[in-house]
C-alpha cells in the first residue's frame, strides 16, 4: 500500500541578522560575474543575428 505524504508547515526561521547580511553580500557579489557572462552570451546572439540577417540595432539593412 502506498504511504500518504506527510505535510510540513514552516512557521518560523531564526537566522541571526549578521549571517543574513553576510549571505546577501555574498549573493550580490556572485551576481557580478553572472551578469558579465549573460551579457557576453547576449552580445554573441546579437552578433549572430546581425551576421545572418545583415542588420542590427544600429541601423537598417544596407
PyMOL Python script that loads the backbone (N, CA, C, O; Angstrom):
from pymol import cmd

cmd.read_pdbstr("""\
ATOM      1  N   UNK A   1       0.853  -1.177   0.000  1.00  0.00           N
ATOM      2  CA  UNK A   1       0.000   0.000   0.000  1.00  0.00           C
ATOM      3  C   UNK A   1       0.900   1.242   0.000  1.00  0.00           C
ATOM      4  O   UNK A   1       1.947   1.255   0.648  1.00  0.00           O
ATOM      5  N   UNK A   2       0.491   2.272  -0.720  1.00  0.00           N
ATOM      6  CA  UNK A   2       1.289   3.494  -0.820  1.00  0.00           C
ATOM      7  C   UNK A   2       1.142   4.334   0.440  1.00  0.00           C
ATOM      8  O   UNK A   2       0.057   4.448   1.011  1.00  0.00           O
ATOM      9  N   UNK A   3       2.251   4.914   0.856  1.00  0.00           N
ATOM     10  CA  UNK A   3       2.219   5.781   2.040  1.00  0.00           C
ATOM     11  C   UNK A   3       1.635   7.135   1.684  1.00  0.00           C
ATOM     12  O   UNK A   3       1.832   7.643   0.580  1.00  0.00           O
ATOM     13  N   UNK A   4       0.929   7.699   2.614  1.00  0.00           N
ATOM     14  CA  UNK A   4       0.416   9.057   2.431  1.00  0.00           C
ATOM     15  C   UNK A   4       1.560  10.035   2.662  1.00  0.00           C
ATOM     16  O   UNK A   4       2.306   9.884   3.630  1.00  0.00           O
ATOM     17  N   UNK A   5       1.716  11.031   1.801  1.00  0.00           N
ATOM     18  CA  UNK A   5       2.793  12.009   2.027  1.00  0.00           C
ATOM     19  C   UNK A   5       2.529  12.826   3.288  1.00  0.00           C
ATOM     20  O   UNK A   5       1.404  13.254   3.544  1.00  0.00           O
ATOM     21  N   UNK A   6       3.570  13.030   4.055  1.00  0.00           N
ATOM     22  CA  UNK A   6       3.413  13.823   5.273  1.00  0.00           C
ATOM     23  C   UNK A   6       3.510  15.300   4.920  1.00  0.00           C
ATOM     24  O   UNK A   6       4.248  15.675   4.009  1.00  0.00           O
ATOM     25  N   UNK A   7       2.787  16.120   5.618  1.00  0.00           N
ATOM     26  CA  UNK A   7       2.783  17.557   5.378  1.00  0.00           C
ATOM     27  C   UNK A   7       3.608  18.252   6.454  1.00  0.00           C
ATOM     28  O   UNK A   7       3.558  17.886   7.629  1.00  0.00           O
ATOM     29  N   UNK A   8       4.361  19.252   6.037  1.00  0.00           N
ATOM     30  CA  UNK A   8       5.180  20.024   6.959  1.00  0.00           C
ATOM     31  C   UNK A   8       4.832  21.489   6.798  1.00  0.00           C
ATOM     32  O   UNK A   8       4.759  22.001   5.681  1.00  0.00           O
ATOM     33  N   UNK A   9       4.618  22.162   7.922  1.00  0.00           N
ATOM     34  CA  UNK A   9       4.312  23.583   7.906  1.00  0.00           C
ATOM     35  C   UNK A   9       5.453  24.304   8.605  1.00  0.00           C
ATOM     36  O   UNK A   9       5.753  24.031   9.767  1.00  0.00           O
ATOM     37  N   UNK A  10       6.088  25.229   7.888  1.00  0.00           N
ATOM     38  CA  UNK A  10       7.186  26.014   8.436  1.00  0.00           C
ATOM     39  C   UNK A  10       6.607  27.306   9.003  1.00  0.00           C
ATOM     40  O   UNK A  10       5.973  28.082   8.288  1.00  0.00           O
ATOM     41  N   UNK A  11       6.832  27.524  10.294  1.00  0.00           N
ATOM     42  CA  UNK A  11       6.232  28.696  10.927  1.00  0.00           C
ATOM     43  C   UNK A  11       7.232  29.772  11.301  1.00  0.00           C
ATOM     44  O   UNK A  11       6.852  30.934  11.443  1.00  0.00           O
ATOM     45  N   UNK A  12       8.511  29.418  11.467  1.00  0.00           N
ATOM     46  CA  UNK A  12       9.480  30.413  11.905  1.00  0.00           C
ATOM     47  C   UNK A  12      10.876  30.001  11.462  1.00  0.00           C
ATOM     48  O   UNK A  12      11.246  28.829  11.531  1.00  0.00           O
ATOM     49  N   UNK A  13      11.642  30.985  11.008  1.00  0.00           N
ATOM     50  CA  UNK A  13      13.047  30.764  10.682  1.00  0.00           C
ATOM     51  C   UNK A  13      13.845  31.740  11.526  1.00  0.00           C
ATOM     52  O   UNK A  13      13.633  32.951  11.463  1.00  0.00           O
ATOM     53  N   UNK A  14      14.760  31.208  12.312  1.00  0.00           N
ATOM     54  CA  UNK A  14      15.553  32.048  13.200  1.00  0.00           C
ATOM     55  C   UNK A  14      16.967  32.153  12.654  1.00  0.00           C
ATOM     56  O   UNK A  14      17.802  31.282  12.895  1.00  0.00           O
ATOM     57  N   UNK A  15      17.235  33.242  11.905  1.00  0.00           N
ATOM     58  CA  UNK A  15      18.555  33.473  11.316  1.00  0.00           C
ATOM     59  C   UNK A  15      19.119  34.742  11.939  1.00  0.00           C
ATOM     60  O   UNK A  15      18.451  35.776  11.923  1.00  0.00           O
ATOM     61  N   UNK A  16      20.313  34.693  12.480  1.00  0.00           N
ATOM     62  CA  UNK A  16      20.912  35.908  13.038  1.00  0.00           C
ATOM     63  C   UNK A  16      21.099  36.970  11.953  1.00  0.00           C
ATOM     64  O   UNK A  16      21.377  36.651  10.797  1.00  0.00           O
ATOM     65  N   UNK A  17      20.940  38.236  12.346  1.00  0.00           N
ATOM     66  CA  UNK A  17      20.989  39.339  11.392  1.00  0.00           C
ATOM     67  C   UNK A  17      22.328  39.397  10.668  1.00  0.00           C
ATOM     68  O   UNK A  17      22.364  39.646   9.463  1.00  0.00           O
ATOM     69  N   UNK A  18      23.426  39.173  11.377  1.00  0.00           N
ATOM     70  CA  UNK A  18      24.753  39.220  10.756  1.00  0.00           C
ATOM     71  C   UNK A  18      24.923  38.156   9.683  1.00  0.00           C
ATOM     72  O   UNK A  18      25.511  38.420   8.634  1.00  0.00           O
ATOM     73  N   UNK A  19      24.416  36.961   9.936  1.00  0.00           N
ATOM     74  CA  UNK A  19      24.503  35.896   8.943  1.00  0.00           C
ATOM     75  C   UNK A  19      23.670  36.220   7.713  1.00  0.00           C
ATOM     76  O   UNK A  19      24.065  35.918   6.587  1.00  0.00           O
ATOM     77  N   UNK A  20      22.524  36.832   7.934  1.00  0.00           N
ATOM     78  CA  UNK A  20      21.658  37.215   6.820  1.00  0.00           C
ATOM     79  C   UNK A  20      22.313  38.294   5.972  1.00  0.00           C
ATOM     80  O   UNK A  20      22.254  38.233   4.744  1.00  0.00           O
ATOM     81  N   UNK A  21      22.936  39.278   6.606  1.00  0.00           N
ATOM     82  CA  UNK A  21      23.640  40.336   5.871  1.00  0.00           C
ATOM     83  C   UNK A  21      24.800  39.741   5.084  1.00  0.00           C
ATOM     84  O   UNK A  21      25.005  40.097   3.924  1.00  0.00           O
ATOM     85  N   UNK A  22      25.559  38.843   5.697  1.00  0.00           N
ATOM     86  CA  UNK A  22      26.676  38.200   5.010  1.00  0.00           C
ATOM     87  C   UNK A  22      26.195  37.403   3.801  1.00  0.00           C
ATOM     88  O   UNK A  22      26.848  37.413   2.758  1.00  0.00           O
ATOM     89  N   UNK A  23      25.074  36.718   3.926  1.00  0.00           N
ATOM     90  CA  UNK A  23      24.510  35.970   2.804  1.00  0.00           C
ATOM     91  C   UNK A  23      24.161  36.903   1.653  1.00  0.00           C
ATOM     92  O   UNK A  23      24.477  36.606   0.500  1.00  0.00           O
ATOM     93  N   UNK A  24      23.514  38.026   1.948  1.00  0.00           N
ATOM     94  CA  UNK A  24      23.120  38.948   0.882  1.00  0.00           C
ATOM     95  C   UNK A  24      24.328  39.625   0.247  1.00  0.00           C
ATOM     96  O   UNK A  24      24.307  39.908  -0.951  1.00  0.00           O
ATOM     97  N   UNK A  25      25.365  39.889   1.006  1.00  0.00           N
ATOM     98  CA  UNK A  25      26.589  40.458   0.427  1.00  0.00           C
ATOM     99  C   UNK A  25      27.228  39.445  -0.523  1.00  0.00           C
ATOM    100  O   UNK A  25      27.647  39.808  -1.623  1.00  0.00           O
ATOM    101  N   UNK A  26      27.306  38.191  -0.113  1.00  0.00           N
ATOM    102  CA  UNK A  26      27.871  37.157  -0.978  1.00  0.00           C
ATOM    103  C   UNK A  26      27.028  36.975  -2.228  1.00  0.00           C
ATOM    104  O   UNK A  26      27.567  36.814  -3.323  1.00  0.00           O
ATOM    105  N   UNK A  27      25.712  36.998  -2.076  1.00  0.00           N
ATOM    106  CA  UNK A  27      24.829  36.837  -3.232  1.00  0.00           C
ATOM    107  C   UNK A  27      24.981  38.002  -4.202  1.00  0.00           C
ATOM    108  O   UNK A  27      24.985  37.797  -5.416  1.00  0.00           O
ATOM    109  N   UNK A  28      25.106  39.222  -3.685  1.00  0.00           N
ATOM    110  CA  UNK A  28      25.259  40.376  -4.576  1.00  0.00           C
ATOM    111  C   UNK A  28      26.613  40.351  -5.285  1.00  0.00           C
ATOM    112  O   UNK A  28      26.712  40.802  -6.426  1.00  0.00           O
ATOM    113  N   UNK A  29      27.644  39.839  -4.640  1.00  0.00           N
ATOM    114  CA  UNK A  29      28.939  39.701  -5.299  1.00  0.00           C
ATOM    115  C   UNK A  29      28.921  38.585  -6.344  1.00  0.00           C
ATOM    116  O   UNK A  29      29.645  38.659  -7.337  1.00  0.00           O
ATOM    117  N   UNK A  30      28.113  37.568  -6.135  1.00  0.00           N
ATOM    118  CA  UNK A  30      28.010  36.478  -7.101  1.00  0.00           C
ATOM    119  C   UNK A  30      27.256  36.903  -8.355  1.00  0.00           C
ATOM    120  O   UNK A  30      27.413  36.288  -9.410  1.00  0.00           O
ATOM    121  N   UNK A  31      26.446  37.941  -8.249  1.00  0.00           N
ATOM    122  CA  UNK A  31      25.677  38.410  -9.407  1.00  0.00           C
ATOM    123  C   UNK A  31      26.593  39.058 -10.440  1.00  0.00           C
ATOM    124  O   UNK A  31      26.293  39.000 -11.632  1.00  0.00           O
ATOM    125  N   UNK A  32      27.686  39.666 -10.029  1.00  0.00           N
ATOM    126  CA  UNK A  32      28.547  40.417 -10.947  1.00  0.00           C
ATOM    127  C   UNK A  32      29.126  39.512 -12.045  1.00  0.00           C
ATOM    128  O   UNK A  32      28.946  39.834 -13.220  1.00  0.00           O
ATOM    129  N   UNK A  33      29.807  38.407 -11.737  1.00  0.00           N
ATOM    130  CA  UNK A  33      30.299  37.570 -12.837  1.00  0.00           C
ATOM    131  C   UNK A  33      29.169  36.942 -13.653  1.00  0.00           C
ATOM    132  O   UNK A  33      29.315  36.744 -14.859  1.00  0.00           O
ATOM    133  N   UNK A  34      28.055  36.629 -13.010  1.00  0.00           N
ATOM    134  CA  UNK A  34      26.930  36.056 -13.746  1.00  0.00           C
ATOM    135  C   UNK A  34      26.387  37.063 -14.758  1.00  0.00           C
ATOM    136  O   UNK A  34      26.048  36.685 -15.879  1.00  0.00           O
ATOM    137  N   UNK A  35      26.299  38.325 -14.381  1.00  0.00           N
ATOM    138  CA  UNK A  35      25.817  39.358 -15.299  1.00  0.00           C
ATOM    139  C   UNK A  35      26.791  39.559 -16.454  1.00  0.00           C
ATOM    140  O   UNK A  35      26.368  39.795 -17.586  1.00  0.00           O
ATOM    141  N   UNK A  36      28.073  39.469 -16.183  1.00  0.00           N
ATOM    142  CA  UNK A  36      29.064  39.602 -17.251  1.00  0.00           C
ATOM    143  C   UNK A  36      28.930  38.446 -18.241  1.00  0.00           C
ATOM    144  O   UNK A  36      28.976  38.664 -19.452  1.00  0.00           O
ATOM    145  N   UNK A  37      28.767  37.235 -17.748  1.00  0.00           N
ATOM    146  CA  UNK A  37      28.616  36.072 -18.618  1.00  0.00           C
ATOM    147  C   UNK A  37      27.346  36.189 -19.458  1.00  0.00           C
ATOM    148  O   UNK A  37      27.372  35.920 -20.659  1.00  0.00           O
ATOM    149  N   UNK A  38      26.244  36.585 -18.840  1.00  0.00           N
ATOM    150  CA  UNK A  38      24.986  36.733 -19.577  1.00  0.00           C
ATOM    151  C   UNK A  38      25.106  37.825 -20.632  1.00  0.00           C
ATOM    152  O   UNK A  38      24.575  37.672 -21.732  1.00  0.00           O
ATOM    153  N   UNK A  39      25.788  38.918 -20.325  1.00  0.00           N
ATOM    154  CA  UNK A  39      25.946  39.978 -21.315  1.00  0.00           C
ATOM    155  C   UNK A  39      26.790  39.512 -22.498  1.00  0.00           C
ATOM    156  O   UNK A  39      26.505  39.892 -23.634  1.00  0.00           O
ATOM    157  N   UNK A  40      27.821  38.698 -22.262  1.00  0.00           N
ATOM    158  CA  UNK A  40      28.595  38.142 -23.370  1.00  0.00           C
ATOM    159  C   UNK A  40      27.748  37.201 -24.226  1.00  0.00           C
ATOM    160  O   UNK A  40      27.849  37.213 -25.453  1.00  0.00           O
ATOM    161  N   UNK A  41      26.924  36.397 -23.585  1.00  0.00           N
ATOM    162  CA  UNK A  41      26.053  35.490 -24.337  1.00  0.00           C
ATOM    163  C   UNK A  41      25.070  36.286 -25.199  1.00  0.00           C
ATOM    164  O   UNK A  41      24.871  35.961 -26.369  1.00  0.00           O
ATOM    165  N   UNK A  42      24.458  37.321 -24.632  1.00  0.00           N
ATOM    166  CA  UNK A  42      23.521  38.139 -25.401  1.00  0.00           C
ATOM    167  C   UNK A  42      24.217  38.894 -26.525  1.00  0.00           C
ATOM    168  O   UNK A  42      23.649  39.051 -27.606  1.00  0.00           O
ATOM    169  N   UNK A  43      25.433  39.362 -26.288  1.00  0.00           N
ATOM    170  CA  UNK A  43      26.189  40.043 -27.338  1.00  0.00           C
ATOM    171  C   UNK A  43      26.503  39.069 -28.469  1.00  0.00           C
ATOM    172  O   UNK A  43      26.438  39.444 -29.640  1.00  0.00           O
ATOM    173  N   UNK A  44      26.838  37.834 -28.139  1.00  0.00           N
ATOM    174  CA  UNK A  44      27.120  36.834 -29.163  1.00  0.00           C
ATOM    175  C   UNK A  44      25.871  36.527 -29.979  1.00  0.00           C
ATOM    176  O   UNK A  44      25.949  36.392 -31.200  1.00  0.00           O
ATOM    177  N   UNK A  45      24.719  36.416 -29.319  1.00  0.00           N
ATOM    178  CA  UNK A  45      23.467  36.178 -30.035  1.00  0.00           C
ATOM    179  C   UNK A  45      23.158  37.353 -30.958  1.00  0.00           C
ATOM    180  O   UNK A  45      22.738  37.148 -32.097  1.00  0.00           O
ATOM    181  N   UNK A  46      23.360  38.575 -30.484  1.00  0.00           N
ATOM    182  CA  UNK A  46      23.157  39.745 -31.326  1.00  0.00           C
ATOM    183  C   UNK A  46      24.100  39.759 -32.507  1.00  0.00           C
ATOM    184  O   UNK A  46      23.699  40.118 -33.613  1.00  0.00           O
ATOM    185  N   UNK A  47      25.353  39.372 -32.293  1.00  0.00           N
ATOM    186  CA  UNK A  47      26.321  39.306 -33.378  1.00  0.00           C
ATOM    187  C   UNK A  47      25.882  38.282 -34.430  1.00  0.00           C
ATOM    188  O   UNK A  47      25.982  38.529 -35.632  1.00  0.00           O
ATOM    189  N   UNK A  48      25.391  37.117 -33.955  1.00  0.00           N
ATOM    190  CA  UNK A  48      24.906  36.102 -34.889  1.00  0.00           C
ATOM    191  C   UNK A  48      23.713  36.602 -35.697  1.00  0.00           C
ATOM    192  O   UNK A  48      23.634  36.351 -36.899  1.00  0.00           O
ATOM    193  N   UNK A  49      22.799  37.296 -35.059  1.00  0.00           N
ATOM    194  CA  UNK A  49      21.631  37.817 -35.772  1.00  0.00           C
ATOM    195  C   UNK A  49      22.043  38.842 -36.813  1.00  0.00           C
ATOM    196  O   UNK A  49      21.504  38.850 -37.920  1.00  0.00           O
ATOM    197  N   UNK A  50      22.999  39.714 -36.472  1.00  0.00           N
ATOM    198  CA  UNK A  50      23.488  40.681 -37.453  1.00  0.00           C
ATOM    199  C   UNK A  50      24.198  39.980 -38.596  1.00  0.00           C
ATOM    200  O   UNK A  50      24.104  40.412 -39.744  1.00  0.00           O
ATOM    201  N   UNK A  51      24.909  38.902 -38.292  1.00  0.00           N
ATOM    202  CA  UNK A  51      25.622  38.152 -39.310  1.00  0.00           C
ATOM    203  C   UNK A  51      24.643  37.455 -40.256  1.00  0.00           C
ATOM    204  O   UNK A  51      24.849  37.441 -41.470  1.00  0.00           O
ATOM    205  N   UNK A  52      23.587  36.882 -39.700  1.00  0.00           N
ATOM    206  CA  UNK A  52      22.625  36.134 -40.509  1.00  0.00           C
ATOM    207  C   UNK A  52      21.713  37.068 -41.303  1.00  0.00           C
ATOM    208  O   UNK A  52      21.519  36.879 -42.504  1.00  0.00           O
ATOM    209  N   UNK A  53      21.157  38.071 -40.633  1.00  0.00           N
ATOM    210  CA  UNK A  53      20.147  38.911 -41.275  1.00  0.00           C
ATOM    211  C   UNK A  53      20.701  40.208 -41.847  1.00  0.00           C
ATOM    212  O   UNK A  53      20.004  40.887 -42.600  1.00  0.00           O
ATOM    213  N   UNK A  54      21.909  40.563 -41.516  1.00  0.00           N
ATOM    214  CA  UNK A  54      22.543  41.720 -42.114  1.00  0.00           C
ATOM    215  C   UNK A  54      22.188  43.057 -41.496  1.00  0.00           C
ATOM    216  O   UNK A  54      22.518  44.097 -42.068  1.00  0.00           O
ATOM    217  N   UNK A  55      21.538  43.067 -40.368  1.00  0.00           N
ATOM    218  CA  UNK A  55      21.242  44.328 -39.688  1.00  0.00           C
ATOM    219  C   UNK A  55      21.232  44.093 -38.193  1.00  0.00           C
ATOM    220  O   UNK A  55      21.236  42.958 -37.718  1.00  0.00           O
ATOM    221  N   UNK A  56      21.219  45.175 -37.481  1.00  0.00           N
ATOM    222  CA  UNK A  56      21.218  45.072 -36.029  1.00  0.00           C
ATOM    223  C   UNK A  56      20.524  46.267 -35.424  1.00  0.00           C
ATOM    224  O   UNK A  56      19.727  46.927 -36.090  1.00  0.00           O
ATOM    225  N   UNK A  57      20.810  46.548 -34.192  1.00  0.00           N
ATOM    226  CA  UNK A  57      20.151  47.642 -33.502  1.00  0.00           C
ATOM    227  C   UNK A  57      20.699  49.000 -33.913  1.00  0.00           C
ATOM    228  O   UNK A  57      20.118  50.024 -33.555  1.00  0.00           O
ATOM    229  N   UNK A  58      21.812  49.037 -34.662  1.00  0.00           N
ATOM    230  CA  UNK A  58      22.442  50.311 -35.001  1.00  0.00           C
ATOM    231  C   UNK A  58      21.949  50.883 -36.337  1.00  0.00           C
ATOM    232  O   UNK A  58      22.274  52.029 -36.646  1.00  0.00           O
ATOM    233  N   UNK A  59      21.205  50.162 -37.114  1.00  0.00           N
ATOM    234  CA  UNK A  59      20.771  50.723 -38.375  1.00  0.00           C
ATOM    235  C   UNK A  59      19.930  49.747 -39.179  1.00  0.00           C
ATOM    236  O   UNK A  59      19.563  48.673 -38.702  1.00  0.00           O
ATOM    237  N   UNK A  60      19.639  50.140 -40.394  1.00  0.00           N
ATOM    238  CA  UNK A  60      18.808  49.342 -41.286  1.00  0.00           C
ATOM    239  C   UNK A  60      19.679  48.502 -42.186  1.00  0.00           C
ATOM    240  O   UNK A  60      20.876  48.757 -42.311  1.00  0.00           O
ATOM    241  N   UNK A  61      19.094  47.505 -42.813  1.00  0.00           N
ATOM    242  CA  UNK A  61      19.883  46.680 -43.744  1.00  0.00           C
ATOM    243  C   UNK A  61      20.408  47.532 -44.884  1.00  0.00           C
ATOM    244  O   UNK A  61      19.754  48.477 -45.326  1.00  0.00           O
ATOM    245  N   UNK A  62      21.546  47.200 -45.335  1.00  0.00           N
ATOM    246  CA  UNK A  62      22.038  48.016 -46.432  1.00  0.00           C
ATOM    247  C   UNK A  62      23.354  47.618 -46.787  1.00  0.00           C
ATOM    248  O   UNK A  62      23.947  48.191 -47.700  1.00  0.00           O
TER     249      UNK A  62
END
""", "prot")
cmd.dss("prot")
cmd.show_as("cartoon", "prot")
cmd.util.cbc("prot")
cmd.orient("prot")
